[in-house]
Amino acid sequence: MVSQPHSPNRALSVRGPASVSSRTTTGRRHRYNRSHNGGSTYQTHNEFPFFGATGDVEIIISAGAQENRYLLHRLILAQCSGFFEAGTSDEWSHAQAQPQGQSHGHDQVTGLARIGEDEVSGRALDSMSARSVSQPQQKRRWRYELDWGNKEDELPLLVQKVRMRGSIRQSSVSDSFSKTPSSTLFGGDQAPRPPPIRNKPPPPQAGFFRSMANLSAMHSAIHIPHSNPPPDSSIDTLHDYENLFRIFYNYAPMLDGVNIANAYIECKSLLALADMYDALEVVGPRIDHHLLQFQGRLWKQIAKYPPSYLKLGYLARSKVIFAEALIHVVGQWPSGINQLRNNLPDSVLDVIEDKVEELEDMKAKIEGRLFRLTLVTSRGDRVSPTNSYLDWMAVSLFRQWLAENTTPPPAPIMRAPHPDPRRPAPPVPPPPPLNTGKIYRLLGTGGSSYLAHDELKRFLKLRPDDYSRENLKKFEKRMDELKNLAKETVKPLMKDFLELDLGRDGGSLGYLTCTKVEEVDYPWD
C-alpha cells in the first residue's frame, strides 16, 4: 500500500458530505419563516406615474401652483424618445450620482501607480482588487424640470438639472479618501488626479438636430431663471405631458372622444410636443387610433380643413387621414397654397405637386377628347352646315360652352382716367385660378345639369326662322346624344377615392376626387 502525502490545502478544498452541507441550507431555509408581527407593512409605490422602487429618471412639470412629479425608467424613455436617449447617454448626460465602485477603484490604482510596482506585492494587489469589486455601486439617477423660458415666443422645455459640485463631493467615495493626508492606502497626501478622459461623442443621428440643440443648454441649466407660465396654457401643458408619458407606458391618452373639434386641438398639441422630443413614431399611432373612431364626422372635418389635417396626418403617420386630406388638397389646388408651403416640409409638397401634375395630364387628355366629340348623320358622315345644319349648331353650341368654362377669362384692361407719365402704371393683377373640377362633374352628371331646356330655347330663338317646336325637340334630342358621349368620356375623372360618402354626407363637391394615393406616395416610408 502506497501512502499519499498529506496536503492541508487540498483537504480544505474537498467538499463535505451531503449531510454536512444540508445543515447549512436548513438554517438558511428557516430564515424566511420569521415572524413579522408588529413590523411595518409599507410598500414603496412602484407604478405609473411614480416608480419609487425601480425608477431612475425624475421629471417635474410645474405650471403655476400645480406640479406633477414623475419617476420613470430611463430604458423606456430612451426607447420612446430620441430626446431622452441622447440626454441620458454617457456622452451628454449629467447624472446626479456617479458609480462609487468606479471612482474608488480609480483612486486606489492611482495611489499604487505613485508608489511604484516594486513596493507592492502581488498579494496586496489581489486583495485590493477584490475589495474594490465588492463595493456596492450607487444607482444613477437623472432629474428633469420644465423650464418655461424668459420670452413669450419660447416654448417650455424639459431641462436636465445637476446637483452642485459640493454636494456631489460629499456623497462621493473618491473624495472621502482625499479629505485627510492619510487618504491613500499607504499613507501620505494624495497627489491631484488627472482629469478623466472623455471620449468624443458620436455624431447626432438624423432627426436629432433639434434635440441636440436643446440639450446644449443643459450645462447652464442651473443658472436659468424660472419664469411663471401663462395661465391659459399651463393646464394644457400639464395635460400634454401627462398624455405623452402615458403613451410611453402603453396607457391610452386622455383625449376628447365626443367633440371632434376639441379632439383635433388636443391631438395637434400632443403631436407638436412629441415632435419636439422626437417621439412621433410612438405617439402617432395612438393619435391615429383615437381620431379614426369618429369615422363620418372625421371625414367631414377633413373636407372642411384639408391643409390642417394633412399636416396632422403627416405628423401622426396616419395613412388614412393623410390620403383623405391629400385628395382634397390636390382637387382644390392651388387653393391654400400659401398655408401649405409655410407649414409642410418639402417632401409633402413634392407629393402634392406630383399628384397635381398627374391630374392635370389626365384632364388635358380628356379635354382634347371632349373637343373632338361630334355627331353623325344617318349615312355615317360627320355633321356639317351643308348636310345637317341643325345638328351642326348643337355641336357648335356644346363646344362653345366647353371652351368658355374650361378657359380662364381674359385679364381686364385697366386704364387710369388721368394717366401720369411720371408714374409707372400699376401691374395688372393675374386672373383668379380656374378650377375645372366643377365643370367636369357637370359633364359626368349629364342630363339637365347644364345646357338645359330654357337655354336651348333661347339659343334657337336667336334666329326666328330656325325656331319651331319640332326643331326644338330635335335639337334637344341631338344635344342629349352629345351629353351622353361626354359623360362616357369623363368617367376616369369621376372616380372617387374618398372615405367621405358624397351622396349622403358630403354632397357634391366642386372639385375632383379621383387622385389615388399609393404606398409609394407616403413621404415617411
C-alpha positions in Angstrom: 0.0 0.0 0.0 1.4 3.4 -1.1 0.8 6.3 1.2 0.0 9.8 -0.1 1.5 12.9 1.4 -0.9 15.0 3.5 -1.7 18.4 1.8 -3.7 20.8 4.0 -4.6 23.0 1.0 -6.1 20.0 -0.8 -8.0 18.9 2.3 -9.6 22.3 2.6 -10.8 22.3 -1.0 -12.7 19.0 -0.6 -16.4 19.4 -0.1 -18.1 17.9 2.9 -20.7 15.2 2.7 -24.3 15.9 1.9 -25.3 15.7 5.5 -22.9 18.4 6.5 -23.9 20.9 3.7 -27.6 20.2 4.4 -27.2 21.6 7.9 -26.2 24.9 6.5 -29.0 25.1 3.9 -31.6 24.1 6.6 -30.7 27.2 8.6 -31.0 29.4 5.5 -34.3 27.9 4.6 -35.9 28.6 8.1 -34.8 32.2 7.8 -37.7 33.0 5.6 -40.2 31.8 8.2 -39.5 34.5 10.7 -42.4 36.3 12.1 -43.1 40.0 11.1 -45.7 40.6 13.7 -45.7 44.3 14.6 -43.4 45.3 11.7 -44.2 47.9 9.1 -46.3 46.8 6.1 -45.5 49.8 4.0 -44.6 49.1 0.4 -43.0 51.5 -2.0 -45.2 52.9 -4.7 -43.9 51.3 -7.9 -46.4 52.0 -10.7 -47.1 54.8 -13.1 -46.5 57.7 -12.7 -44.1 57.1 -9.8 -41.9 54.1 -9.8 -40.4 54.5 -6.4 -38.5 51.2 -6.4 -37.2 51.0 -9.9 -37.5 54.5 -11.5 -34.3 56.4 -12.3 -35.5 59.5 -14.1 -37.3 62.1 -12.1 -39.4 64.6 -14.1 -41.1 67.6 -12.5 -43.7 69.5 -14.5 -44.6 72.8 -12.8 -47.2 75.2 -14.1 -48.2 77.9 -11.7 -49.5 76.4 -8.5 -49.8 72.9 -10.0 -47.0 70.4 -10.1 -46.8 66.9 -11.5 -44.0 64.6 -10.5 -42.9 61.5 -12.4 -40.3 58.9 -11.5 -39.9 56.8 -14.7 -37.4 54.5 -16.3 -34.5 55.6 -18.5 -34.8 52.5 -20.6 -38.4 53.1 -21.6 -37.9 56.9 -22.1 -34.9 56.2 -24.3 -36.7 53.7 -26.4 -39.7 56.1 -27.0 -37.9 59.4 -27.3 -34.7 60.4 -29.0 -34.5 63.4 -26.7 -34.2 61.2 -23.6 -32.0 58.7 -25.4 -29.4 61.5 -26.1 -29.9 63.3 -22.8 -29.3 60.2 -20.7 -26.4 58.8 -22.8 -22.8 58.6 -21.4 -21.6 61.5 -23.6 -24.4 64.0 -22.9 -26.0 63.2 -19.6 -25.3 64.9 -16.2 -26.1 62.2 -13.7 -26.8 63.2 -10.2 -24.6 60.4 -8.7 -21.5 58.6 -10.0 -20.8 54.9 -9.6 -18.9 54.6 -6.3 -17.1 51.4 -7.3 -15.6 53.0 -10.4 -14.3 56.1 -8.6 -13.0 54.1 -5.6 -11.1 51.7 -7.9 -9.6 54.7 -9.8 -8.2 56.3 -6.6 -6.6 53.0 -5.4 -5.0 52.4 -8.8 -3.7 56.0 -8.8 -2.2 55.6 -5.4 -0.5 52.4 -6.4 0.9 53.9 -9.5 2.5 56.7 -7.5 4.2 54.3 -5.0 5.6 52.0 -7.7 5.2 48.5 -8.7 8.3 47.2 -6.9 6.9 48.3 -3.5 3.6 46.4 -3.8 3.4 42.7 -3.7 1.0 40.7 -5.8 -1.0 39.5 -2.9 -1.8 43.1 -1.8 -2.9 44.0 -5.3 -5.2 41.0 -5.4 -6.8 41.9 -2.1 -7.3 45.5 -3.1 -9.0 44.4 -6.4 -11.3 42.1 -4.6 -12.3 44.8 -2.2 -13.0 47.3 -4.9 -15.1 44.8 -6.8 -17.2 44.1 -3.7 -18.0 47.8 -3.2 -21.7 48.5 -3.9 -22.5 50.8 -6.8 -24.9 53.7 -6.3 -27.8 53.8 -8.8 -27.6 56.6 -11.4 -30.5 59.0 -11.5 -31.4 61.8 -13.7 -33.6 64.8 -12.9 -35.5 67.0 -15.4 -37.6 70.1 -14.8 -39.8 72.1 -17.1 -38.3 75.5 -18.0 -40.8 78.0 -19.4 -38.2 80.4 -20.7 -38.0 84.1 -20.4 -39.6 85.2 -23.6 -43.2 84.9 -24.8 -42.3 83.1 -28.0 -40.2 80.5 -26.2 -41.7 77.0 -25.8 -41.4 75.3 -22.5 -38.8 72.6 -22.5 -37.5 69.9 -20.1 -34.0 70.8 -18.9 -31.7 68.4 -17.1 -30.8 69.6 -13.6 -27.5 68.8 -11.9 -26.6 68.9 -8.2 -24.0 71.4 -7.1 -20.4 70.2 -7.0 -20.1 70.4 -3.3 -23.0 68.0 -2.7 -21.6 65.6 -5.1 -18.2 65.6 -3.4 -19.8 64.8 0.0 -21.6 61.8 -1.4 -18.6 60.6 -3.5 -16.3 57.8 -2.1 -13.3 59.1 -4.0 -13.5 62.5 -2.3 -13.7 60.9 1.1 -10.2 59.5 0.6 -8.8 62.9 -0.1 -10.1 64.8 2.9 -7.1 63.9 5.2 -3.3 63.5 4.5 -3.7 59.8 5.2 -6.3 59.4 2.5 -4.3 56.9 0.5 -3.9 53.3 1.4 -0.2 53.6 2.1 -0.3 57.0 3.9 0.8 60.4 2.7 -1.1 63.0 0.9 -2.6 62.1 -2.4 -1.5 63.9 -5.5 -4.1 65.5 -7.6 -5.6 63.1 -10.1 -5.5 63.9 -13.8 -8.8 64.9 -15.4 -10.9 61.9 -16.7 -10.6 61.2 -20.3 -13.8 61.7 -22.2 -14.4 60.1 -25.5 -15.6 62.2 -28.3 -19.4 61.9 -28.6 -20.7 60.2 -31.7 -22.3 62.4 -34.4 -26.0 63.1 -33.9 -28.4 60.8 -35.8 -30.8 62.0 -38.4 -33.8 63.8 -36.9 -32.0 64.6 -33.6 -30.7 68.0 -34.5 -33.4 69.8 -32.7 -32.9 67.6 -29.6 -29.1 68.2 -29.7 -29.7 72.0 -29.8 -32.0 71.7 -26.8 -29.5 69.5 -24.9 -26.7 72.0 -25.4 -28.3 74.3 -22.9 -28.2 71.7 -20.1 -24.7 72.7 -18.9 -26.0 76.1 -17.8 -29.5 74.9 -16.7 -28.8 75.8 -13.0 -28.3 79.5 -13.9 -31.6 79.8 -15.9 -34.1 81.8 -14.0 -37.6 80.5 -13.7 -40.5 82.4 -15.1 -44.1 81.9 -14.5 -46.0 80.2 -17.3 -49.0 81.9 -18.9 -52.2 80.9 -17.1 -54.1 79.9 -20.2 -51.6 77.3 -21.4 -50.5 75.9 -18.0 -53.3 73.3 -17.7 -52.9 72.3 -21.4 -49.2 71.8 -20.9 -49.7 69.6 -17.9 -52.3 67.6 -19.8 -50.0 67.2 -22.8 -47.1 65.9 -20.8 -49.4 63.6 -18.9 -50.6 62.1 -22.2 -47.1 61.8 -23.6 -45.8 59.8 -20.6 -49.0 57.7 -20.6 -48.4 56.7 -24.2 -44.8 55.8 -23.4 -46.1 53.3 -20.8 -48.8 51.9 -23.2 -51.7 53.7 -21.5 -54.5 55.3 -23.5 -54.1 59.1 -23.7 -56.9 61.2 -22.1 -58.4 62.9 -25.2 -61.8 64.2 -26.0 -63.9 61.4 -27.5 -67.1 63.4 -28.1 -66.3 66.7 -29.7 -64.0 66.2 -32.7 -63.0 69.9 -32.8 -61.6 69.7 -29.3 -60.0 66.3 -30.1 -58.2 67.8 -33.0 -56.8 70.6 -30.9 -55.6 68.2 -28.2 -54.1 65.8 -30.8 -52.4 68.7 -32.6 -50.8 69.9 -29.3 -49.7 66.4 -28.3 -48.1 65.8 -31.7 -46.2 69.1 -31.5 -44.9 68.0 -28.1 -43.9 64.6 -29.5 -42.2 66.2 -32.4 -40.1 68.4 -30.0 -39.0 65.3 -28.1 -38.5 63.1 -31.2 -41.3 60.6 -30.2 -43.6 60.8 -33.2 -43.2 57.1 -34.0 -44.7 56.2 -30.6 -47.3 58.9 -30.3 -48.5 58.9 -33.9 -50.3 55.5 -33.9 -52.2 56.5 -30.7 -53.5 59.7 -32.3 -54.4 57.8 -35.5 -56.4 55.3 -33.5 -58.3 57.9 -31.5 -59.3 60.1 -34.4 -60.4 57.2 -36.6 -63.1 56.4 -34.0 -65.0 59.4 -35.2 -65.5 57.9 -38.7 -68.1 60.0 -40.6 -67.5 63.2 -38.5 -63.8 62.9 -39.2 -64.3 62.8 -43.0 -66.5 65.9 -42.8 -63.9 67.8 -40.8 -61.1 66.8 -43.2 -63.3 68.1 -46.1 -63.6 71.4 -44.3 -60.0 71.9 -43.3 -57.8 69.7 -45.6 -54.5 71.5 -45.1 -54.7 71.3 -41.3 -55.5 67.6 -41.4 -52.8 66.9 -44.0 -50.2 68.2 -41.6 -51.7 66.2 -38.7 -51.8 63.1 -40.8 -48.2 63.6 -41.7 -47.0 64.0 -38.1 -49.2 61.1 -36.9 -48.0 58.9 -39.7 -51.7 58.1 -40.4 -52.1 56.8 -43.9 -55.9 57.1 -43.9 -56.0 60.7 -42.7 -53.1 61.8 -44.9 -54.6 60.2 -48.0 -58.1 61.7 -47.3 -56.7 65.2 -46.8 -54.3 64.8 -49.8 -57.2 64.1 -52.2 -59.0 67.2 -51.1 -55.8 69.4 -51.4 -55.0 68.1 -54.9 -58.6 68.6 -56.0 -58.7 72.2 -54.7 -55.2 73.2 -55.9 -53.9 75.9 -56.0 -56.3 77.0 -53.2 -54.4 77.2 -49.8 -51.0 77.0 -51.4 -49.5 79.7 -49.1 -50.7 77.9 -46.0 -49.3 74.6 -47.2 -45.9 76.0 -48.1 -45.4 77.6 -44.7 -46.4 74.6 -42.6 -45.4 71.5 -44.5 -42.0 70.0 -45.3 -40.6 69.8 -48.9 -41.2 66.1 -49.1 -45.0 66.6 -48.6 -45.1 69.5 -51.1 -43.3 67.3 -53.7 -46.0 64.6 -53.3 -48.7 67.3 -53.8 -47.1 68.7 -56.9 -46.6 65.3 -58.4 -50.3 64.4 -57.9 -51.4 67.8 -59.2 -49.3 67.2 -62.4 -50.8 63.7 -62.8 -54.3 65.1 -62.5 -53.7 68.0 -65.0 -52.3 65.5 -67.5 -55.4 63.4 -67.2 -57.6 66.4 -67.6 -55.8 67.6 -70.7 -56.2 64.3 -72.4 -59.9 64.1 -71.6 -60.4 67.8 -72.6 -58.9 67.0 -76.0 -61.4 64.1 -76.5 -64.3 66.3 -75.5 -63.5 68.9 -78.2 -63.3 66.1 -80.8 -66.8 64.9 -80.0 -69.3 65.2 -82.9 -72.5 63.8 -84.3 -73.0 61.8 -87.5 -75.8 61.7 -90.0 -77.9 58.6 -90.8 -75.3 57.8 -93.5 -72.4 57.9 -91.0 -71.0 61.2 -92.1 -69.9 64.0 -89.7 -72.5 66.7 -89.4 -71.7 70.0 -91.1 -73.6 73.1 -92.2 -74.2 71.5 -95.6 -75.6 68.1 -94.7 -77.3 68.8 -91.3 -77.3 72.5 -90.2 -79.4 72.0 -87.0 -77.2 69.1 -85.8 -74.1 71.2 -86.6 -75.5 74.0 -84.5 -75.9 71.6 -81.5 -72.2 70.5 -81.8 -71.1 74.2 -82.1 -73.1 75.2 -79.0 -71.6 72.3 -76.9 -68.0 73.2 -77.9 -68.6 76.9 -77.2 -70.0 76.1 -73.8 -67.0 73.8 -73.1 -64.4 76.4 -74.2 -65.9 79.2 -72.1 -66.0 77.1 -68.9 -62.6 75.4 -69.2 -60.6 78.5 -70.3 -59.5 81.3 -67.8 -61.2 84.6 -68.5 -59.0 87.3 -70.1 -57.3 89.8 -67.9 -59.3 93.1 -67.6 -57.8 96.2 -69.2 -57.2 98.8 -66.5 -56.9 102.4 -67.7 -56.3 105.3 -65.5 -58.7 108.3 -66.0 -55.8 110.8 -66.0 -52.5 109.0 -66.8 -49.4 110.5 -65.3 -46.3 109.8 -67.4 -44.1 110.3 -64.4 -45.6 107.4 -62.5 -45.4 103.8 -63.9 -48.7 102.1 -64.5 -49.7 99.6 -61.8 -49.2 96.0 -62.6 -52.2 94.1 -63.9 -53.4 91.5 -61.4 -53.3 88.0 -62.6 -56.7 86.3 -63.3 -58.1 84.2 -60.5 -57.2 80.5 -60.7 -59.7 78.4 -62.6 -60.8 75.1 -61.1 -62.4 73.0 -63.8 -63.4 70.2 -61.4 -67.0 71.6 -61.2 -67.3 71.6 -65.0 -66.2 68.0 -65.3 -68.6 67.0 -62.6 -71.4 68.6 -64.6 -70.3 66.7 -67.7 -70.2 63.5 -65.6 -73.7 64.1 -64.3 -75.3 65.0 -67.7 -79.0 65.5 -68.2 -80.3 68.9 -67.4 -77.4 69.9 -65.2 -76.0 72.1 -68.0 -77.4 73.4 -71.3 -81.0 72.8 -70.1 -84.3 73.3 -72.0 -84.6 77.1 -71.4 -81.0 77.8 -72.6 -81.5 75.8 -75.8 -84.8 77.5 -76.4 -83.1 81.0 -76.1 -80.4 79.9 -78.5 -82.8 78.8 -81.2 -84.8 82.0 -80.9 -81.7 84.0 -81.9 -82.7 83.1 -85.5 -86.5 83.1 -85.7 -86.5 81.3 -89.0 -85.0 78.2 -87.3 -87.2 78.1 -84.2 -90.2 75.8 -84.0 -91.4 73.2 -81.6 -90.3 70.4 -83.9 -86.9 71.8 -84.3 -86.6 72.4 -80.6 -87.4 68.8 -79.8 -84.9 67.6 -82.4 -82.3 70.0 -81.2 -82.7 68.8 -77.5 -82.5 65.1 -78.7 -79.2 65.6 -80.5 -77.8 67.6 -77.6 -78.6 64.7 -75.2 -76.6 62.4 -77.5 -73.6 64.7 -77.1 -74.1 64.8 -73.4 -74.1 61.1 -73.2 -70.9 60.9 -75.2 -69.3 63.5 -72.9 -70.4 61.5 -69.8 -68.6 58.4 -71.0 -65.5 60.4 -71.9 -65.1 61.9 -68.4 -65.7 58.7 -66.5 -62.0 58.4 -65.4 -62.3 61.8 -63.7 -65.5 60.8 -61.9 -63.8 58.1 -59.8 -63.9 58.8 -56.1 -61.2 57.6 -53.7 -62.5 59.4 -50.6 -63.8 57.8 -47.5 -66.5 60.5 -47.3 -69.8 59.5 -48.8 -70.5 62.3 -51.3 -74.1 61.2 -51.9 -75.1 61.1 -48.2 -72.6 63.0 -46.1 -70.6 65.4 -48.2 -72.9 66.3 -51.1 -71.5 67.3 -54.4 -68.0 68.8 -54.2 -66.8 71.4 -56.6 -63.5 69.7 -57.4 -62.3 66.3 -58.5 -61.5 63.5 -56.0 -60.0 60.9 -58.5 -56.5 61.2 -57.0 -55.3 57.7 -56.0 -52.7 57.6 -53.1 -50.5 54.6 -53.2 -47.9 53.2 -50.8 -45.0 54.9 -52.5 -46.7 58.3 -52.1 -46.4 58.4 -48.3 -43.4 60.7 -47.5 -42.4 58.9 -44.3 -41.9 55.4 -45.8 
